[in-house]
Amino acid sequence: MLLGVLRNLDARKFESVVCCIQDRGELADEAEALGIPVISLALMQRGGHDRRVVPALRRLIRDHRIDLVHTHLYHANLYGRLAARCENLPVIASVHNTYHRTKWHRRILNRLLARRTYAVTAGSAEVERDLLTIDRIPREKVVRLPNCIDLDRVVTGLSPSEAKRQLGFQESNIVIGTVGRVEEQKGHTYLLEAFAQVRQQPGGDALRLLIVGDGRMLPRLRETAAILRLEEVCMFPGQLTKLADVYRAIDLFAMPSLWEGLSLAMLEAMAAGLPVIATDVGGAREVLGDDQWGRLVPPRDASALARAIADLLRQPDERARIAAAGRDRVRSAYSAVTLAAGLSSMYLAALGPAASILHGKA
């Protein structure tokens, strides 16, 4: 999402610098290819509090003559806002996930820091609700800016059969896939259990499961797949960067998350023209509606997920309908172009009169 915004901000008004508190991620090279500096502080390597972060961010702000700070996710929102406050800069904080477990100290810090934050953006209506009711951030500080995607990232020249062969599948395989961090939040265990149920039905021999991503749950998922006797039909390729090719290989996308803000992988799959089944968490209902643009199932319910998968596999016309409708919906309402325009207006408003005297740029 950040890359999509960076591509679509007006370079005549804004000059961007990206900072990673920890190490560079796999997308850093793409940002640098856009001509945007990516700075890794290589801090917080053991997690938790790191008193070195705020001084390092303050040095970065001064060295690069930063005029406005925009932070994403909890630790960046904490340290970035503290550094911006010390340097007397306007700051915007973005929250992308709903709360699964609330921590009292985080609630207090978020509430206190919001006083000196120009705006706190919420990636979905559910995230907005948590900011207002749990963090108790003033209504005027919270702005809903739905998570969006860079549509260019789902474009590929591969055909479905080529994409399947590239991943080791046969052209005749029907691939059910998901993309995301392999963590408890994403609910992969329920997808494995649902897949095992669907495999028992007529035509199940052609089905294959693709779980793309890396994380702490991966060893346990491999064990679960072995227990369910799915080793030969379930693939765990780890983290892949060419996601457009991955989406082209998938026939049906499943998002079994236990909690979410608004899943970017779900939006990407829809933009790539895939029929989507998602758990009814976070912003999924906002995007999928009541079966207009996808299918919703309860979280933590493998049987309900299995029924939804089997139902769509039996109805190719319905799969095609929701795939086309979902693609059009995401491309019109959840494009990074839309998000960049909203953020551009917010940046200029946060800078106020200073925006007109910063050498033509903010």
C-alpha positions as CSV (number, residue, x, y, z in Angstrom):
1,M,0.0,0.0,0.0
2,L,2.8,2.4,0.8
3,L,4.5,1.7,-2.5
4,G,1.2,2.5,-4.3
5,V,0.9,5.8,-2.5
6,L,4.5,6.7,-3.2
7,R,4.0,6.0,-6.9
8,N,0.9,8.3,-7.0
9,L,1.9,11.3,-4.9
10,D,2.5,14.4,-7.0
11,A,6.3,14.7,-7.2
12,R,6.0,18.4,-7.8
13,K,4.6,18.8,-4.3
14,F,6.1,16.0,-2.3
15,E,9.5,14.4,-1.8
16,S,9.4,11.2,0.1
17,V,11.9,9.4,2.4
18,V,11.0,5.9,3.8
19,C,12.4,4.7,7.1
20,C,12.3,1.1,8.5
21,I,12.9,1.0,12.2
22,Q,14.1,-2.6,11.9
23,D,15.7,-4.0,8.8
24,R,14.8,-3.4,5.1
25,G,11.9,-5.5,4.0
26,E,11.5,-7.3,0.6
27,L,9.8,-4.2,-0.9
28,A,12.7,-1.8,-0.2
29,D,14.3,-2.3,-3.6
30,E,11.0,-1.4,-5.3
31,A,10.8,1.8,-3.4
32,E,14.4,2.7,-4.3
33,A,13.7,1.9,-7.9
34,L,11.2,4.8,-7.7
35,G,14.0,7.0,-6.7
36,I,12.9,7.1,-3.0
37,P,15.6,6.7,-0.3
38,V,15.0,3.8,2.1
39,I,16.8,4.1,5.4
40,S,17.0,1.2,7.8
41,L,17.8,2.0,11.4
42,A,18.4,-1.7,12.2
43,L,17.0,-1.1,15.7
44,M,14.3,-3.0,17.8
45,Q,16.0,-6.3,16.8
46,R,14.8,-7.9,20.0
47,G,11.4,-6.4,19.9
48,G,9.8,-4.3,22.7
49,H,11.1,-0.9,23.9
50,D,14.3,0.5,22.4
51,R,15.3,3.9,23.7
52,R,17.6,4.4,20.7
53,V,14.8,4.7,18.2
54,V,13.5,8.3,19.0
55,P,17.0,9.9,18.9
56,A,17.8,8.1,15.6
57,L,14.5,9.3,14.1
58,R,15.2,12.9,15.2
59,R,18.6,12.7,13.5
60,L,17.0,11.4,10.3
61,I,14.4,14.3,10.5
62,R,17.1,16.9,10.7
63,D,19.5,15.3,8.2
64,H,16.7,15.0,5.5
65,R,15.0,18.3,6.4
66,I,11.7,16.5,6.9
67,D,8.6,18.7,7.1
68,L,5.9,16.1,7.9
69,V,6.0,12.6,9.4
70,H,3.5,9.8,8.5
71,T,3.7,6.7,10.5
72,H,2.3,3.2,10.1
73,L,1.5,0.4,12.7
74,Y,2.0,0.5,16.4
75,H,5.7,0.9,17.1
76,A,6.2,3.3,14.2
77,N,3.2,5.3,15.4
78,L,4.7,5.4,18.9
79,Y,8.3,6.3,18.2
80,G,7.6,8.3,15.1
81,R,5.1,10.5,16.9
82,L,7.5,11.1,19.8
83,A,10.3,12.1,17.4
84,A,8.0,14.4,15.5
85,R,6.8,16.0,18.7
86,C,10.3,16.6,19.8
87,E,11.1,18.3,16.5
88,N,7.8,20.2,16.5
89,L,6.6,18.7,13.2
90,P,3.0,17.8,12.1
91,V,2.4,14.0,12.2
92,I,-0.2,11.6,10.8
93,A,-0.5,8.1,12.2
94,S,-2.1,5.2,10.3
95,V,-3.8,2.3,12.0
96,H,-4.5,-0.8,9.9
97,N,-5.7,-3.5,12.2
98,T,-8.5,-4.0,14.6
99,Y,-7.7,-4.9,18.2
100,H,-7.5,-8.6,19.0
101,R,-6.0,-8.2,22.5
102,T,-6.0,-4.7,24.0
103,K,-3.1,-3.6,26.3
104,W,-3.8,-0.9,28.8
105,H,-0.5,0.9,28.3
106,R,-1.0,1.0,24.5
107,R,-4.5,2.5,25.0
108,I,-3.1,5.2,27.2
109,L,-0.2,6.0,25.0
110,N,-2.4,6.1,21.9
111,R,-4.8,8.5,23.6
112,L,-2.1,10.8,24.9
113,L,-0.2,10.9,21.6
114,A,-3.4,11.6,19.7
115,R,-3.5,15.1,21.3
116,R,-0.4,16.1,19.3
117,T,-1.3,14.2,16.2
118,Y,-2.8,16.0,13.3
119,A,-4.9,13.0,12.3
120,V,-5.2,9.2,13.0
121,T,-6.3,7.4,9.9
122,A,-8.3,4.2,10.1
123,G,-8.1,1.5,7.4
124,S,-11.7,0.4,7.8
125,A,-14.9,1.1,9.7
126,E,-14.0,-1.5,12.3
127,V,-10.6,0.1,12.9
128,E,-12.3,3.4,13.2
129,R,-14.7,2.0,15.8
130,D,-11.7,0.7,17.9
131,L,-9.9,4.0,17.8
132,L,-13.0,5.8,19.0
133,T,-14.3,3.3,21.6
134,I,-11.1,1.6,22.9
135,D,-8.4,4.3,22.5
136,R,-11.1,7.0,23.0
137,I,-9.4,9.2,20.5
138,P,-11.5,12.4,19.8
139,R,-13.9,12.1,16.9
140,E,-12.3,15.1,15.1
141,K,-8.9,13.4,15.1
142,V,-10.0,10.2,13.4
143,V,-10.2,10.0,9.6
144,R,-11.3,6.9,7.8
145,L,-9.1,6.2,4.7
146,P,-9.7,2.6,3.6
147,N,-6.7,0.5,2.8
148,C,-6.0,0.5,-0.9
149,I,-3.7,-1.3,-3.3
150,D,-1.5,-0.5,-6.2
151,L,-3.3,-2.0,-9.2
152,D,0.0,-2.4,-11.1
153,R,1.1,-5.1,-8.7
154,V,-1.6,-7.6,-9.9
155,V,-0.7,-7.3,-13.6
156,T,1.0,-10.3,-15.2
157,G,1.6,-11.6,-18.7
158,L,1.3,-15.2,-17.7
159,S,-1.7,-17.4,-18.5
160,P,-3.3,-19.4,-15.7
161,S,-1.8,-22.6,-17.0
162,E,1.7,-21.0,-17.2
163,A,1.3,-19.6,-13.7
164,K,0.3,-23.0,-12.4
165,R,3.2,-24.8,-14.0
166,Q,5.6,-22.2,-12.7
167,L,4.5,-23.1,-9.1
168,G,4.6,-26.8,-9.7
169,F,0.9,-27.5,-10.3
170,Q,-0.7,-29.2,-13.2
171,E,-3.0,-27.4,-15.6
172,S,-5.9,-29.6,-14.5
173,N,-5.5,-28.8,-10.8
174,I,-8.0,-26.5,-9.2
175,V,-6.0,-24.3,-6.9
176,I,-7.4,-22.8,-3.7
177,G,-5.0,-20.2,-2.4
178,T,-4.3,-17.6,0.2
179,V,-1.6,-15.0,0.7
180,G,-0.4,-13.4,4.0
181,R,1.8,-13.6,7.0
182,V,1.7,-17.1,8.5
183,E,0.6,-16.0,12.0
184,E,-2.2,-16.9,14.3
185,Q,-4.2,-13.9,13.1
186,K,-4.5,-15.4,9.6
187,G,-6.4,-18.5,10.6
188,H,-4.6,-20.9,8.2
189,T,-5.4,-23.9,10.4
190,Y,-9.1,-23.5,9.7
191,L,-8.4,-23.3,6.0
192,L,-6.4,-26.6,6.2
193,E,-9.2,-28.3,8.0
194,A,-11.8,-26.9,5.5
195,F,-9.7,-28.1,2.6
196,A,-9.4,-31.6,4.0
197,Q,-13.3,-31.7,4.2
198,V,-13.7,-30.5,0.6
199,R,-11.1,-33.0,-0.6
200,Q,-13.4,-35.8,0.5
201,Q,-16.2,-34.7,-1.9
202,P,-16.5,-35.8,-5.5
203,G,-13.8,-34.2,-7.7
204,G,-11.7,-33.5,-4.7
205,D,-8.7,-35.3,-6.2
206,A,-8.0,-32.3,-8.5
207,L,-7.9,-29.8,-5.7
208,R,-4.7,-28.3,-4.5
209,L,-4.0,-25.8,-1.6
210,L,-1.5,-23.0,-1.9
211,I,-0.5,-21.0,1.2
212,V,1.9,-18.2,0.3
213,G,3.8,-16.4,3.1
214,D,6.2,-16.9,6.0
215,G,5.9,-16.6,9.7
216,R,6.0,-18.3,13.1
217,M,3.1,-20.7,12.4
218,L,4.6,-22.3,9.3
219,P,6.2,-25.3,11.1
220,R,2.9,-26.0,12.9
221,L,0.9,-25.7,9.7
222,R,3.2,-28.3,8.0
223,E,2.6,-30.6,10.9
224,T,-1.2,-30.1,10.6
225,A,-1.0,-30.8,6.9
226,A,0.8,-34.0,7.6
227,I,-1.8,-35.1,10.3
228,L,-4.6,-34.4,7.8
229,R,-2.6,-36.3,5.1
230,L,-2.4,-33.3,2.8
231,E,1.4,-33.2,2.3
232,E,1.1,-34.1,-1.4
233,V,-1.6,-31.6,-2.2
234,C,-0.7,-28.6,-0.1
235,M,2.1,-26.3,-1.0
236,F,4.0,-23.8,1.3
237,P,6.4,-21.9,-1.0
238,G,7.1,-19.2,1.7
239,Q,7.3,-15.5,0.9
240,L,7.0,-14.8,-2.9
241,T,7.5,-11.4,-4.4
242,K,5.8,-11.8,-7.8
243,L,2.3,-12.0,-6.4
244,A,0.6,-11.2,-9.7
245,D,1.9,-14.5,-11.0
246,V,0.6,-16.2,-7.8
247,Y,-2.9,-14.8,-8.1
248,R,-3.0,-15.9,-11.8
249,A,-2.3,-19.5,-10.7
250,I,-5.2,-19.5,-8.1
251,D,-8.8,-20.4,-9.0
252,L,-10.4,-19.5,-5.7
253,F,-9.0,-17.2,-3.0
254,A,-9.7,-17.9,0.7
255,M,-9.0,-15.4,3.5
256,P,-9.6,-17.3,6.8
257,S,-8.4,-14.5,9.2
258,L,-9.5,-14.4,12.8
259,W,-9.2,-10.6,13.0
260,E,-8.2,-8.0,10.4
261,G,-8.3,-4.3,9.6
262,L,-8.9,-4.5,5.9
263,S,-6.9,-7.3,4.2
264,L,-4.6,-6.0,1.3
265,A,-4.2,-9.5,0.0
266,M,-8.0,-9.9,-0.3
267,L,-8.2,-6.6,-2.2
268,E,-5.3,-7.7,-4.5
269,A,-6.9,-11.0,-5.2
270,M,-10.2,-9.3,-6.1
271,A,-8.4,-6.8,-8.3
272,A,-6.7,-9.8,-10.0
273,G,-10.1,-11.2,-10.9
274,L,-10.4,-14.0,-8.4
275,P,-13.6,-15.1,-6.6
276,V,-13.0,-14.5,-2.9
277,I,-14.3,-16.2,0.3
278,A,-13.4,-14.4,3.5
279,T,-14.2,-14.6,7.2
280,D,-16.5,-11.8,8.4
281,V,-13.9,-9.9,10.3
282,G,-12.6,-6.3,10.1
283,G,-13.5,-4.6,6.9
284,A,-14.3,-7.7,4.8
285,R,-18.1,-7.0,4.9
286,E,-17.5,-3.4,3.8
287,V,-15.8,-4.7,0.6
288,L,-17.7,-7.9,-0.1
289,G,-21.2,-6.7,0.9
290,D,-23.9,-9.4,1.4
291,D,-22.5,-11.8,-1.2
292,Q,-22.5,-9.2,-4.0
293,W,-18.8,-9.1,-4.4
294,G,-17.6,-12.3,-2.6
295,R,-18.6,-14.8,0.1
296,L,-18.5,-14.3,3.9
297,V,-18.2,-17.0,6.5
298,P,-17.8,-16.9,10.3
299,P,-14.3,-17.0,11.6
300,R,-13.0,-20.1,13.4
301,D,-15.5,-22.3,11.5
302,A,-13.8,-24.8,9.2
303,S,-17.1,-26.5,8.3
304,A,-18.7,-23.2,7.1
305,L,-15.6,-22.4,5.1
306,A,-15.6,-25.9,3.6
307,R,-19.3,-25.5,2.6
308,A,-18.6,-22.1,1.0
309,I,-15.7,-23.5,-1.0
310,A,-17.6,-26.5,-2.2
311,D,-20.6,-24.4,-3.1
312,L,-18.6,-22.1,-5.3
313,L,-16.6,-25.0,-6.9
314,R,-20.0,-26.4,-8.0
315,Q,-21.1,-23.1,-9.6
316,P,-18.6,-21.9,-12.2
317,D,-21.0,-19.2,-13.4
318,E,-21.4,-17.8,-9.9
319,R,-17.6,-17.9,-9.4
320,A,-17.2,-15.9,-12.6
321,R,-19.9,-13.4,-11.6
322,I,-18.5,-12.5,-8.2
323,A,-14.9,-12.5,-9.6
324,A,-15.9,-9.9,-12.2
325,A,-18.0,-7.8,-9.8
326,G,-15.3,-7.9,-7.1
327,R,-12.6,-6.8,-9.6
328,D,-14.6,-3.9,-10.8
329,R,-15.4,-2.9,-7.2
330,V,-11.8,-2.9,-6.0
331,R,-10.5,-1.1,-9.1
332,S,-13.0,1.7,-8.7
333,A,-13.1,2.2,-4.9
334,Y,-9.8,0.8,-3.4
335,S,-7.1,2.0,-5.8
336,A,-3.9,3.6,-4.4
337,V,-4.7,6.5,-6.7
338,T,-7.7,7.3,-4.5
339,L,-5.7,6.9,-1.3
340,A,-2.8,9.1,-2.5
341,A,-5.3,11.9,-3.4
342,G,-6.8,11.7,0.1
343,L,-3.4,11.7,1.8
344,S,-2.2,14.6,-0.4
345,S,-5.0,16.8,0.8
346,M,-4.4,15.8,4.4
347,Y,-0.6,16.5,4.1
348,L,-1.2,20.0,2.8
349,A,-3.8,20.7,5.4
350,A,-1.4,19.5,8.2
351,L,1.4,21.7,6.9
352,G,-1.0,24.7,6.7
353,P,0.6,28.0,5.5
354,A,4.0,26.4,5.6
355,A,3.2,24.2,2.6
356,S,3.4,27.3,0.3
357,I,6.9,28.3,1.3
358,L,8.7,25.0,1.3
359,H,10.4,25.5,-2.0
360,G,7.4,24.4,-3.9
361,K,7.4,21.0,-2.1
362,A,6.1,19.7,1.2
